């Protein structure tokens, strides 16, 4: 099943085309998530492009936010309310409010996109291309920054972003977009967010590249190479591990034609190797100049203790656990009090919100995975494989990065789980035409 065929059969029924306002607001929200704007005061709040898109988008879908996919919607809502309730006994309410605000904004995007997917037959295509296009530009900035900075010493600045001087102790505004010891951050707040963007985008793109028609596939090899290179220059080890994990799981389980999938992957590796050999002098110079970034992948933390491959995360988790432990088992110590729970979302939710909220959180993750996997089994098209890999990437990243639970870019990609299941909702509204076309396209798939 090719990407082109997938778009084609989802455009069969055009009884309700997506309003231009919905397309515009969705694009603004995605732009804000991938090109975040920080620190612009607007009354009592800080205005961001993301919020400019999300909140009006919610208003356009207000009557449909809680229709369809009700179990997932209820779980996200219940999880938010239980976290909100734990603010009552939190000693540091300000941090908890900030985390919940971000989670609430993300849920607004999630529910709005879900509603639009189920109302407008062509919104699947529109949303996918908005994410691929805007996300691709964001990643291209990371790549260009790395090449220009490490190769020529020239800094390229990203529009719509604003650096925060407190990003690192040795970082100042005029050093942007280089973080601390030379890690590239592109249009994002810090390197881990840049790395997360790369691995989410890779989970989305990999099945589409290997599943697309042969005549289009060659044009997507270069973006994959740029994507992997950009990820490495962010210095984010969690991103590198996630990309390897997605690749392994895809080839081991999801790739129907494993020989062809491996061939595509081998071609990418061969092209990359040929480029490295031909331009080795330039590449070696890049490696020398970017030593602080690439040394993070050699087994050290890049800090004082080079033997700690986790960058101090494991020790931090132990300290957080030792401080809170099981003393607040039932209801938690209060939302936001662990200040990130040792870079581990699971630990943070358990310690801050208690075992009941933690249980709801696990059910929510299981339901997300089950929805994505069921959509794949019913219709094994590439975009449904992408949904499965996105869930896996999100769960993995939450083990090592507490911000994944609340940051806006995570919710942009979680929308694809609702996208995968929306075609079955549309069957109820528009009859069996879409579903029959889906089955027919699947049977013709080279996979």
N, C-alpha and C positions, 0 to 999 in steps of 0.2 A: 504494500500500500504506500503510494508516494505522497509526499506533502501536497503536491499539486492535485492529486485525486482527492485527498482529504478535504482540501479547500473547495473543490468542485462539488462534492456531494453535500457539503454543508451549505452550499448556496442554492440548492434545489428549490427550496420553498422561500420565496421572497415576499410573502404576504405582509410582513412587517420589517422594513429596512430600518437600521439603527438611525435615530435622529442625529443630525449633525452636532447638536449641543452635547449629546452623550459622548460622541466620539471625541469632541474637543476636550471635555472635562476629563475623560479617561486618559487622553494623551498628556494633559497637564499634570495629572496625578502621577503617572508613570515617570514623566520628566522630573518631577519633584523627588521621587523616590531614588532615581538614578543620578540626579544632579542636585543633591540636597543644598538648600540655602539655610544657613544658620546665622543667628545673631542679629536679625533685622527687627528692631522694635516696632510694634504696631499696637499702641495702647497697652493693655495688660498682658498681651500675648506676644509670641514671636512668630511672625508671619513666614510661612514657607510656601513654596510652589506646590508642594504635595497637598497641603491643606486647602489651597485655592482650588484644586481640582476635586478633592475628595468630598468636602462638605456640600458643595452645590450638587455633586453627583448623587449623593445620598438623597437630596431633596427630589431629584428627578425620578428616583426609584422607590420613594417612601412607601408606597402602597404595596410593594412587592418584595420588600427586604426579607420577610420571614416566610415566603412561599417556597415550596420545593426544598429538597435537601434539608428537611426540617431537623433531623437528628444532629447533623453537624452544626447547624445554626444554633440549636439549643445548647449543645455542648460548649461552643465558643462563648455564648452569652452567659451560661452558668459559670464557666471558668472565670470570666471577667467579674461577675457579681461576687463570687466567693473571694477573689483577690481584693475587690473593693471593700468587702466587709472586714477583712483583716486589717485595714487601715486604722480601725477603731483603737486597737491596742499597739499600734506601731509607735516606737519612740521617735523615729525619723520619718514623719509623714511626708515631708517635701519630696524626698527621693521616691517614695512609693507613689505619690500622685503623678510625678513625672513619668514613671514607668507605665502606669495605668493609662495615662493620657496617650502615650505612643501606641499602646496595645489597642485602645479604643479607636484611634484613627485608622490603624491597620484593619480592624474588624469592619469599620465603615466601608473601606475599599473592598474588602472581601465580600461583604453582603451586597454591595451595590453592583459589583461585577457579576455576582451570582444571579441577581435579579435580571440584569441586562442579557446575560447569556440565555436565560430561560424565556425571555420575551422576544428577542430579536434574532432571527435565524442567521444573519450575517455577522453578528457581533463576535463570534468565535474567530473568524478570519481577521476581523479588525483588531481585536485585542492581541492576537498572536503576532501580527505584523507590527503593532505598536511596540510590543515588548522586544521583539527581535531587532527592530530598527533603532529605537532609542537606546536599548541596552548595548547594541553593537557599537554605537557611537561612543558611549561611556567607556567601554573596554578599549576601543581604539585610542582614546585619549591616554589611558594608562600605558599602552604600548608605545605610543609616540613620545610621551614624556620620558620613558626609560631610554629609548634609543637616542633621543636628542640630548638628554642630560648626561648619560654615561658615555655617549659617543662624542659629543661636541661641547658639553658643559653648558648647553643652552636650556633654559627653562621655559616650557610652554604652559601657559595658564589656562584654566578651564572656565568658561563662562558659567554664570548662574551659581557659582560656589563662593564661599567666603571662608578663609582659614581662621582658626582660633589660635591665638598665640600660646595658649596653655597646652597645645597638643603634645609637646615634649619639652623637657627642661632646657634643651639647647636649640629649640625651634623658635623662629620669629616669623612674623608675617611675610617679610621679604624673601624668606627661604622657601615658601610654598611654591610648588607642590611636593617638596621633598620632606619626608617625615623623619625627624631624629637622625638616625645613623645612615640615611640615604635610601630609605624605602619609599617606593612610589605609591601615591595614594589616588592619583587621577582626580575625578570629581567628587571624591568621598571624604568622609570626616577623618578617617584614619585607616591604616593598612589592612586591618582585619575586615573592615567593611568592603574595601576594594577586593580583597581575596574572596570574600563571600559572594560578591557579585559575579566573579569569574566562575566559581564552581557551580552556582545556581544556573548561570547561563550555559555552562558546559553540559549540565544534566538535561537542559532543554534542547540543546543543539545536537548532541551526539546521536540520538535516535533519528532525528530529521536528516542528518548528513548521510548516515548509512542506509536510510530507508528511501531517500529521494531517487528519482530516475537518474540513470547513469549520465545522461547528457547535461544534467544540472549539477551533479555531484562534484565535478572538478572545481566549480566556482566556490564551493564551500570548504575545500581543503585549506585554503589560505586563512579564512577566518578562524578555523580551529587552531592552526599554528599560532596565529596572533593571540588568541585567547589563552593558550597554555603559556606562552612567553610572558604575557601580561601578568598572569597569576604568579609566575616565579619572581618577577621583579617587584611585586608587592611585598615579598618576603614572608608571606603568610603560609606557614607550614600546614595549617588546618585546611587551606584551600588545595594545596598540592595533594594531601592525603585524600580529600574528598573527590578530586578529579580522578585519581587512581582507583578509588573505591567504585565510583560510578562506571568507569570503563570496565573494571573486572566484573561487576554485577551484570552489566549490559551484555557482555560477551558470553558470560556463563549461563545466563537465564533468559534474557529477553530477546536476544538476536535470533530470529527464526532461521535465517540463513547465516549461520555462524562463519562459514568459510568466506562469504562475501564481506561480512562485517570485519573479520580479521584482515582481509585483503585491503580494505579501505584504511584500516588503522596502520597496516604495514606500509602502505603507500605514503601516508602522512609522515611516518617515521623516516622513511627513505628520503623524502623530499627535504625534510628538516636536516637530516644528516648531510645531504649533498650541499645544502646552503652553508652549513657549518664548515665543511671542508673547503669550499670555494672561497669563503670570506673569513677564514680562520684568524687572520691577523686582526681584522676589525672586531671579531667576536672575542678574541683573547683580551683585547683592549677593554671591551665592555666588561668582561669578567673581572679584570683587574680593578677597574674603576668602581665596580659594584660589589666589591668584596664583602662589604658589611651586610649586603642583602643576601647574597648567595651563601655566605658562611652559615646562615641560619639553617640551611638544609644539610649541613655536614655533620650534624649530630649535636651541635651545641645550641645554646639558647641565644647566643649573640650578646649575652650579658656577662655578669661576673662568674657565673657557674656554667662552664661550657659542657659539663657532663649531663646537664638536665635538659633533655630533648623537649620537655613540655614547656620550657621557658618559665619555670617556676609555678606553673598552674597546679601541679599535683600537691606541692607543698602548701600553696594557697588554699586549696580545697581542704587539706587536713587542718589548717589553722581555723578556717571557718567552721568546720564540723566540731572541732574541739571547743570553740567558743559557744556554740548554740546546742549542738548535740540533740539528745532526745528530751530536753527539758521542756520543749513546747510541741510535743508529739501531735496532739490532737488538733490544735488550732494555729500553730505556728507562732513565730515571734513578731509577726506583723509585716505587711508588704513593704519591701524596699530596705529593710534594716540590715541585710547582709551585704548590701552594696555590690551585688553581682554574684553572690553565692559561690565565690571561688571560680569564676568564669564557667560555671556549670549550671545550666537552667534547671536541671532535675534536682540538684542539691538546693538551689535557691528556692524553688517552689516548695519543696519538702520542709525546709527550715523556716521559711517566711510564712507559709500559708497552712501548714499542717498536713496530716495524712489524708484527710477527706478531700481537700482541694487537689492534692497530689494524685489521688486516685481518679478524680475527674479528668485531670490533665492526661493521664495515661490512656484513659478511654477515648479521649479526643484524638490522641495520636493514632490509636488503633483504628478508629473510625476513618480517619483521613487515609491511612494506608489501605484499609479494606475497600474504600470507595475507589481509590486509584487502581488497585489491583483488579477489582471486579470490572471496572470499565475496560481495562486492558484485556481481560479474559473474554468479555463479550465482543470486543472489537479490537484486535491487536494491531492498531494503526500506530505509527511512530509517536504522534502527539500524546497518546495514552501511555506509552512507555516513558515518555518524558515526565509525565505526572508522577509515575512510580519513583523514578530516580530523584525527582525534586523532593518527595516526602523523605526518602532515605537520606538525602543530603541535609535536609533541615534537621532531622533527628540527630545525625552525627554532629553537625555544627553546634547544636545546643549542648552537647557534652563538653565542649571546649570554649564556648563563647556565649556568655549570658545574654548579650544584646540581641541574639537571634530571635528570642521570644517576642520582642517588641518592635524591632526596627522595621521601617516601612517596606524596604526592598524584599524582605522575606514574604510579606503578604502579597506582593505583586505576583510572585511565583506560586504561592499557595492557591491563587485563583485558578491555576491550571487543573487542580483537582476537581473543582466545580465545572470547569470547561469540559473535562473528560466525561463527566456524567450527564451533562446537560442535553446531549443528543437524545437520550432515552426519555427525558422529560418532554422534549419536543414531540416525540412520537405520540404522546397522549393528546397533544394539542392539535397537531397538523396531520395526524393519520400515519399510515405505515410507509408513505412514499420515501421519507428520509431514511427510515430504517432499512427498507428494501434496497435502496441505492447503496447504503453503507455495506450491507452484506455482499452485494454484487461487487463493489469496489474491493472489499477485503478478499474475495475469492480470486480476483484478478491480480492481487498483490504478488510481486516477485518473491516476497518473503514467505 
